[in-house]
Amino acid sequence: MTSTVARGILSAGEMMELPWTRIERWRKGISRLMAGLLITALCFGNRTGEENEVLTGLEFLAGIFLIGVGTLGRLWCSVYVAGNKTSDLIIVGPYSVCRHPLYFFSLVAALGVGFASETITLPVVIVVFYALYYPRVIRDEDAKLLSIYGERFEIYRNRVPAFVPKVSLLVEPEQHTTNVRIFRNHLLSALWFVWFVGVLELAEMLHEVHWLPTLFPFY
């Protein structure tokens, strides 16, 4: 297979007509709300009950590992979509193993934050949120891509899973053009999951010195 993969390219006029802006605002708004609720939970909730130091330590390490995988995965996706998301049908790199790898790696990183909290409650809440919210987002985005790219997307959709990566399908080009300015912005968004751990550690310290109230318990 050659390194150059056929992709659909839209004109500037066609790009102006795309409904992505509204979808992105809606998705980003919900994601930011969820992030705000997560920060609130990390700041004003606290673990309760008897702790097993070995178990909580392993849970924290698992969380850090998942955050690392999720953050690197999001950056990998950003290399391919920075400046290309609305003009090209990207089907290489992470998009060759699943159609929505950004959402997959975001879930991995979010679960990492949940496990780093050394609780069971937060990981469960995160999984429930993703299970209820993102299937609808994926359906909507698939429908928009189908309306834009038609048969090309239909072939892609029939071959590549929506969410869980199929590594055997991986195709990497030798070169790929990226908008550096947009990629820089994506770097900052990927780091949020790392910063969550800092918030978690700071909140735990403030709880220990009784500078931050505990409004609800975590298990």
Protein Blocks (a to p, Z undefined) as FASTA:
>chain_A
ZZbdcdddddfklmmmpcklmmmmmmmmmmmmmmmmmmmmmmmgccedjddfklmmmmmm
mmmmmmmmmmmmmmmmmmmmgoplmmpccfehjllmbmblmlmmmmmmmmmmmmmnopak
lmmmmmmmmmmmmmmmmmmmmmmmmmmnmmmmmmmmmmpcfklccfklpccdfbdcddfk
lmmmmmmmmmmmmmmmmmmmmmmmmmmnopaccfbdcZZ
